[in-house]
Each structure stands twice: as C-alpha cells, then as structure tokens.
Amino acid sequence: MAGPVVENPIKMAASCFPHKSRVATEATPTSGSSARSMAALGILLSTGVRKLHCSAAVRAGSKWRLQQGLAPSPSGYGPLTELPDWSYADGRPAPPMKGQLRRLAQREKFARRVVLLSQEMDTGLQAWQLRQQEKLQEEERKQKNALKPKGAVLQNSLPNQ
C-alpha cells in the first residue's frame, strides 16, 4: 500500500507577470507507485507549459505611451531611433543606415499621399461649390422664364388704383 499522501504546491506562471501565477497542487505519494506520480507530473506539465506566454509583456506601457503622445512601442520613433548610432571623430556625420533610409522612404511616400489626397479634396470641394452655384443660377433662370399670369388673375392681384 502507498504511504500518506502529501500535497505539494507547485507554482506555474500563466504569464510573465508574477501576480497572475497559478498554484497547482499535486498529490504525490511518499512511497509507492511512481507511475501515478509521473502521470500527474505529465498532466501538470502539459497544462502548465502550454499556457506559458509573454505576449502581454511586449505591449506593457503602450497605453501610457499613447496617452503621453508617444509611439506605442519604444522603438517606434524618437531620438534613439532617429539619430545615428555613431559619427566620425572629426565631426562628420555617419552615412545613413538601412533602417533610417527605409523610414525616410516611408515618410516621403506618406507625405506624397497626404498631398495627393489634400489636392483631391480641394478639387472635389471646388466642383461641389460650382455645382451649387449652377443650381442657384438654374433656379433663378427658371423663375425668370416662368409663365406670367394674365387677364383676370393679374387684375385681381394688382391693388386698386
């Protein structure tokens, strides 16, 4: 027969944050069947290891950075990203690195798109204003060319003199 059963608390991290750790208990006999303890350990490891992840730590602080008007990621933009890593001893700047050239091309492409869309908006607004003016002129022309009342109706509408 197996000896007394001892409860062993084993902490398994469910994420990278210690306050979200899970405490699992495993019943292990002090003497006797090692097959049962190995099966329990297998179940414990299979459930614990699969739930281990650190994705929340990657986004840590992004909400605060956005509230402060910064990039969601610390490597998004700023002096550490934008400025060169080194320069020559005589003061000449270092040649731009691949990442800097890529970001420069991205920004230039974005700026060109902004200018293009702004021009399209201006053109569309001008066309809309022109259509509104044409509608007003058409209404005035229709009122001017409308049929005028004649005869008795005209006599009744005029005040007696």
CNS distance restraints for C-alpha pairs under 8 A (distance, minus, plus):
assign (resid   1 and name CA) (resid  32 and name CA) 7.05 0.50 0.50
assign (resid   2 and name CA) (resid  29 and name CA) 6.56 0.50 0.50
assign (resid   2 and name CA) (resid  30 and name CA) 7.67 0.50 0.50
assign (resid   2 and name CA) (resid  31 and name CA) 5.95 0.50 0.50
assign (resid   2 and name CA) (resid  32 and name CA) 4.97 0.50 0.50
assign (resid   2 and name CA) (resid  33 and name CA) 7.17 0.50 0.50
assign (resid   3 and name CA) (resid  29 and name CA) 6.15 0.50 0.50
assign (resid   3 and name CA) (resid  30 and name CA) 5.89 0.50 0.50
assign (resid   3 and name CA) (resid  31 and name CA) 5.59 0.50 0.50
assign (resid   3 and name CA) (resid  32 and name CA) 6.95 0.50 0.50
assign (resid   4 and name CA) (resid  29 and name CA) 6.28 0.50 0.50
assign (resid   4 and name CA) (resid  30 and name CA) 6.48 0.50 0.50
assign (resid   5 and name CA) (resid  27 and name CA) 6.24 0.50 0.50
assign (resid   5 and name CA) (resid  28 and name CA) 5.98 0.50 0.50
assign (resid   5 and name CA) (resid  29 and name CA) 4.82 0.50 0.50
assign (resid   5 and name CA) (resid  30 and name CA) 6.59 0.50 0.50
assign (resid   6 and name CA) (resid  27 and name CA) 6.06 0.50 0.50
assign (resid   6 and name CA) (resid  28 and name CA) 5.93 0.50 0.50
assign (resid   6 and name CA) (resid  29 and name CA) 6.37 0.50 0.50
assign (resid   6 and name CA) (resid  30 and name CA) 7.02 0.50 0.50
assign (resid   7 and name CA) (resid  25 and name CA) 6.28 0.50 0.50
assign (resid   7 and name CA) (resid  26 and name CA) 6.00 0.50 0.50
assign (resid   7 and name CA) (resid  27 and name CA) 5.23 0.50 0.50
assign (resid   7 and name CA) (resid  28 and name CA) 6.87 0.50 0.50
assign (resid   8 and name CA) (resid  25 and name CA) 5.65 0.50 0.50
assign (resid   8 and name CA) (resid  26 and name CA) 5.60 0.50 0.50
assign (resid   8 and name CA) (resid  27 and name CA) 6.72 0.50 0.50
assign (resid   8 and name CA) (resid  28 and name CA) 7.40 0.50 0.50
assign (resid   9 and name CA) (resid  23 and name CA) 6.44 0.50 0.50
assign (resid   9 and name CA) (resid  24 and name CA) 5.92 0.50 0.50
assign (resid   9 and name CA) (resid  25 and name CA) 4.74 0.50 0.50
assign (resid   9 and name CA) (resid  26 and name CA) 6.83 0.50 0.50
assign (resid  10 and name CA) (resid  23 and name CA) 5.93 0.50 0.50
assign (resid  10 and name CA) (resid  24 and name CA) 5.48 0.50 0.50
assign (resid  10 and name CA) (resid  25 and name CA) 6.17 0.50 0.50
assign (resid  10 and name CA) (resid  26 and name CA) 7.62 0.50 0.50
assign (resid  11 and name CA) (resid  21 and name CA) 6.75 0.50 0.50
assign (resid  11 and name CA) (resid  22 and name CA) 5.96 0.50 0.50
assign (resid  11 and name CA) (resid  23 and name CA) 4.74 0.50 0.50
assign (resid  11 and name CA) (resid  24 and name CA) 6.34 0.50 0.50
assign (resid  12 and name CA) (resid  21 and name CA) 6.00 0.50 0.50
assign (resid  12 and name CA) (resid  22 and name CA) 5.45 0.50 0.50
assign (resid  12 and name CA) (resid  23 and name CA) 6.38 0.50 0.50
assign (resid  12 and name CA) (resid  24 and name CA) 7.32 0.50 0.50
assign (resid  12 and name CA) (resid  48 and name CA) 6.16 0.50 0.50
assign (resid  13 and name CA) (resid  17 and name CA) 7.60 0.50 0.50
assign (resid  13 and name CA) (resid  18 and name CA) 6.84 0.50 0.50
assign (resid  13 and name CA) (resid  20 and name CA) 7.05 0.50 0.50
assign (resid  13 and name CA) (resid  21 and name CA) 4.49 0.50 0.50
assign (resid  13 and name CA) (resid  22 and name CA) 6.09 0.50 0.50
assign (resid  13 and name CA) (resid  48 and name CA) 7.63 0.50 0.50
assign (resid  13 and name CA) (resid  52 and name CA) 6.42 0.50 0.50
assign (resid  14 and name CA) (resid  20 and name CA) 6.28 0.50 0.50
assign (resid  14 and name CA) (resid  21 and name CA) 5.29 0.50 0.50
assign (resid  14 and name CA) (resid  22 and name CA) 6.18 0.50 0.50
assign (resid  14 and name CA) (resid  48 and name CA) 7.23 0.50 0.50
assign (resid  14 and name CA) (resid  51 and name CA) 5.67 0.50 0.50
assign (resid  14 and name CA) (resid  52 and name CA) 5.11 0.50 0.50
assign (resid  14 and name CA) (resid  53 and name CA) 6.95 0.50 0.50
assign (resid  15 and name CA) (resid  20 and name CA) 6.54 0.50 0.50
assign (resid  15 and name CA) (resid  21 and name CA) 7.01 0.50 0.50
assign (resid  15 and name CA) (resid  51 and name CA) 7.54 0.50 0.50
assign (resid  15 and name CA) (resid  52 and name CA) 5.55 0.50 0.50
assign (resid  15 and name CA) (resid  53 and name CA) 5.14 0.50 0.50
assign (resid  15 and name CA) (resid  54 and name CA) 5.57 0.50 0.50
assign (resid  15 and name CA) (resid  56 and name CA) 7.73 0.50 0.50
assign (resid  16 and name CA) (resid  52 and name CA) 7.88 0.50 0.50
assign (resid  16 and name CA) (resid  53 and name CA) 6.73 0.50 0.50
assign (resid  16 and name CA) (resid  54 and name CA) 5.10 0.50 0.50
assign (resid  16 and name CA) (resid  56 and name CA) 7.58 0.50 0.50
assign (resid  16 and name CA) (resid  57 and name CA) 6.64 0.50 0.50
assign (resid  17 and name CA) (resid  21 and name CA) 7.27 0.50 0.50
assign (resid  17 and name CA) (resid  57 and name CA) 7.84 0.50 0.50
assign (resid  24 and name CA) (resid  44 and name CA) 7.81 0.50 0.50
assign (resid  26 and name CA) (resid  40 and name CA) 6.90 0.50 0.50
assign (resid  26 and name CA) (resid  41 and name CA) 7.80 0.50 0.50
assign (resid  26 and name CA) (resid  44 and name CA) 7.95 0.50 0.50
assign (resid  27 and name CA) (resid  37 and name CA) 7.64 0.50 0.50
assign (resid  27 and name CA) (resid  40 and name CA) 7.86 0.50 0.50
assign (resid  28 and name CA) (resid  36 and name CA) 7.94 0.50 0.50
assign (resid  28 and name CA) (resid  37 and name CA) 5.66 0.50 0.50
assign (resid  29 and name CA) (resid  33 and name CA) 7.40 0.50 0.50
assign (resid  29 and name CA) (resid  37 and name CA) 7.38 0.50 0.50
assign (resid  33 and name CA) (resid  37 and name CA) 7.10 0.50 0.50
assign (resid  34 and name CA) (resid  38 and name CA) 6.05 0.50 0.50
assign (resid  35 and name CA) (resid  39 and name CA) 6.11 0.50 0.50
assign (resid  36 and name CA) (resid  40 and name CA) 6.15 0.50 0.50
assign (resid  37 and name CA) (resid  41 and name CA) 6.00 0.50 0.50
assign (resid  38 and name CA) (resid  42 and name CA) 6.03 0.50 0.50
assign (resid  39 and name CA) (resid  43 and name CA) 6.23 0.50 0.50
assign (resid  40 and name CA) (resid  44 and name CA) 6.04 0.50 0.50
assign (resid  41 and name CA) (resid  45 and name CA) 6.01 0.50 0.50
assign (resid  42 and name CA) (resid  46 and name CA) 5.96 0.50 0.50
assign (resid  43 and name CA) (resid  47 and name CA) 6.16 0.50 0.50
assign (resid  44 and name CA) (resid  48 and name CA) 5.99 0.50 0.50
assign (resid  45 and name CA) (resid  49 and name CA) 5.66 0.50 0.50
assign (resid  46 and name CA) (resid  50 and name CA) 6.26 0.50 0.50
assign (resid  47 and name CA) (resid  51 and name CA) 6.63 0.50 0.50
assign (resid  48 and name CA) (resid  52 and name CA) 6.55 0.50 0.50
assign (resid  54 and name CA) (resid  58 and name CA) 7.08 0.50 0.50
assign (resid  55 and name CA) (resid  59 and name CA) 7.14 0.50 0.50
assign (resid  56 and name CA) (resid  60 and name CA) 6.32 0.50 0.50
assign (resid  59 and name CA) (resid  72 and name CA) 7.99 0.50 0.50
assign (resid  59 and name CA) (resid  73 and name CA) 7.59 0.50 0.50
assign (resid  61 and name CA) (resid  65 and name CA) 6.20 0.50 0.50
assign (resid  61 and name CA) (resid  72 and name CA) 7.88 0.50 0.50
assign (resid  62 and name CA) (resid  66 and name CA) 6.17 0.50 0.50
assign (resid  62 and name CA) (resid  71 and name CA) 7.77 0.50 0.50
assign (resid  62 and name CA) (resid  72 and name CA) 4.58 0.50 0.50
assign (resid  62 and name CA) (resid  73 and name CA) 6.35 0.50 0.50
assign (resid  63 and name CA) (resid  67 and name CA) 6.27 0.50 0.50
assign (resid  63 and name CA) (resid  72 and name CA) 7.08 0.50 0.50
assign (resid  64 and name CA) (resid  68 and name CA) 6.26 0.50 0.50
assign (resid  65 and name CA) (resid  69 and name CA) 6.32 0.50 0.50
assign (resid  65 and name CA) (resid  70 and name CA) 4.95 0.50 0.50
assign (resid  65 and name CA) (resid  71 and name CA) 6.20 0.50 0.50
assign (resid  65 and name CA) (resid  72 and name CA) 5.70 0.50 0.50
assign (resid  65 and name CA) (resid  73 and name CA) 7.83 0.50 0.50
assign (resid  66 and name CA) (resid  70 and name CA) 5.31 0.50 0.50
assign (resid  66 and name CA) (resid  71 and name CA) 6.22 0.50 0.50
assign (resid  66 and name CA) (resid  72 and name CA) 5.75 0.50 0.50
assign (resid  71 and name CA) (resid  75 and name CA) 7.84 0.50 0.50
assign (resid  71 and name CA) (resid  76 and name CA) 5.45 0.50 0.50
assign (resid  71 and name CA) (resid  77 and name CA) 6.43 0.50 0.50
assign (resid  72 and name CA) (resid  76 and name CA) 7.03 0.50 0.50
assign (resid  75 and name CA) (resid  80 and name CA) 7.53 0.50 0.50
assign (resid  75 and name CA) (resid  81 and name CA) 6.14 0.50 0.50
assign (resid  76 and name CA) (resid  81 and name CA) 7.20 0.50 0.50
assign (resid  77 and name CA) (resid  81 and name CA) 5.50 0.50 0.50
assign (resid  77 and name CA) (resid  82 and name CA) 6.55 0.50 0.50
assign (resid  78 and name CA) (resid  82 and name CA) 5.82 0.50 0.50
assign (resid  79 and name CA) (resid  83 and name CA) 5.41 0.50 0.50
assign (resid  82 and name CA) (resid 100 and name CA) 6.93 0.50 0.50
assign (resid  84 and name CA) (resid  94 and name CA) 6.82 0.50 0.50
assign (resid  84 and name CA) (resid  96 and name CA) 7.25 0.50 0.50
assign (resid  84 and name CA) (resid  97 and name CA) 7.82 0.50 0.50
assign (resid  86 and name CA) (resid  93 and name CA) 7.80 0.50 0.50
assign (resid  86 and name CA) (resid  94 and name CA) 6.28 0.50 0.50
assign (resid  87 and name CA) (resid  91 and name CA) 6.52 0.50 0.50
assign (resid  87 and name CA) (resid  92 and name CA) 6.24 0.50 0.50
assign (resid  87 and name CA) (resid  93 and name CA) 4.94 0.50 0.50
assign (resid  87 and name CA) (resid  94 and name CA) 4.69 0.50 0.50
assign (resid  88 and name CA) (resid  92 and name CA) 5.31 0.50 0.50
assign (resid  88 and name CA) (resid  93 and name CA) 6.32 0.50 0.50
assign (resid  88 and name CA) (resid  94 and name CA) 6.43 0.50 0.50
assign (resid  96 and name CA) (resid 100 and name CA) 6.06 0.50 0.50
assign (resid  96 and name CA) (resid 101 and name CA) 6.49 0.50 0.50
assign (resid  97 and name CA) (resid 101 and name CA) 6.28 0.50 0.50
assign (resid  98 and name CA) (resid 102 and name CA) 6.08 0.50 0.50
assign (resid  99 and name CA) (resid 103 and name CA) 6.12 0.50 0.50
assign (resid 100 and name CA) (resid 104 and name CA) 6.05 0.50 0.50
assign (resid 101 and name CA) (resid 105 and name CA) 6.16 0.50 0.50
assign (resid 102 and name CA) (resid 106 and name CA) 6.18 0.50 0.50
assign (resid 103 and name CA) (resid 107 and name CA) 6.12 0.50 0.50
assign (resid 104 and name CA) (resid 108 and name CA) 6.12 0.50 0.50
assign (resid 105 and name CA) (resid 109 and name CA) 6.10 0.50 0.50
assign (resid 106 and name CA) (resid 110 and name CA) 6.13 0.50 0.50
assign (resid 107 and name CA) (resid 111 and name CA) 6.03 0.50 0.50
assign (resid 108 and name CA) (resid 112 and name CA) 6.17 0.50 0.50
assign (resid 109 and name CA) (resid 113 and name CA) 6.29 0.50 0.50
assign (resid 110 and name CA) (resid 114 and name CA) 6.21 0.50 0.50
assign (resid 111 and name CA) (resid 115 and name CA) 6.23 0.50 0.50
assign (resid 112 and name CA) (resid 116 and name CA) 6.15 0.50 0.50
assign (resid 113 and name CA) (resid 117 and name CA) 6.07 0.50 0.50
assign (resid 114 and name CA) (resid 118 and name CA) 6.00 0.50 0.50
assign (resid 115 and name CA) (resid 119 and name CA) 6.15 0.50 0.50
assign (resid 116 and name CA) (resid 120 and name CA) 6.25 0.50 0.50
assign (resid 117 and name CA) (resid 121 and name CA) 6.14 0.50 0.50
assign (resid 118 and name CA) (resid 122 and name CA) 6.26 0.50 0.50
assign (resid 119 and name CA) (resid 123 and name CA) 6.13 0.50 0.50
assign (resid 120 and name CA) (resid 124 and name CA) 6.04 0.50 0.50
assign (resid 121 and name CA) (resid 125 and name CA) 6.07 0.50 0.50
assign (resid 122 and name CA) (resid 126 and name CA) 6.19 0.50 0.50
assign (resid 123 and name CA) (resid 127 and name CA) 6.19 0.50 0.50
assign (resid 124 and name CA) (resid 128 and name CA) 6.15 0.50 0.50
assign (resid 125 and name CA) (resid 129 and name CA) 6.21 0.50 0.50
assign (resid 126 and name CA) (resid 130 and name CA) 6.14 0.50 0.50
assign (resid 127 and name CA) (resid 131 and name CA) 6.21 0.50 0.50
assign (resid 128 and name CA) (resid 132 and name CA) 6.23 0.50 0.50
assign (resid 129 and name CA) (resid 133 and name CA) 6.27 0.50 0.50
assign (resid 130 and name CA) (resid 134 and name CA) 6.20 0.50 0.50
assign (resid 131 and name CA) (resid 135 and name CA) 6.16 0.50 0.50
assign (resid 132 and name CA) (resid 136 and name CA) 6.36 0.50 0.50
assign (resid 133 and name CA) (resid 137 and name CA) 6.20 0.50 0.50
assign (resid 134 and name CA) (resid 138 and name CA) 6.03 0.50 0.50
assign (resid 135 and name CA) (resid 139 and name CA) 6.21 0.50 0.50
assign (resid 136 and name CA) (resid 140 and name CA) 6.24 0.50 0.50
assign (resid 137 and name CA) (resid 141 and name CA) 6.07 0.50 0.50
assign (resid 138 and name CA) (resid 142 and name CA) 6.11 0.50 0.50
assign (resid 139 and name CA) (resid 143 and name CA) 6.19 0.50 0.50
assign (resid 140 and name CA) (resid 144 and name CA) 6.09 0.50 0.50
assign (resid 141 and name CA) (resid 145 and name CA) 6.07 0.50 0.50
assign (resid 142 and name CA) (resid 146 and name CA) 5.80 0.50 0.50
assign (resid 149 and name CA) (resid 153 and name CA) 6.34 0.50 0.50
assign (resid 149 and name CA) (resid 154 and name CA) 5.73 0.50 0.50
assign (resid 150 and name CA) (resid 154 and name CA) 5.25 0.50 0.50
assign (resid 151 and name CA) (resid 155 and name CA) 6.32 0.50 0.50
assign (resid 152 and name CA) (resid 156 and name CA) 6.11 0.50 0.50
assign (resid 153 and name CA) (resid 157 and name CA) 6.25 0.50 0.50
assign (resid 154 and name CA) (resid 158 and name CA) 6.39 0.50 0.50
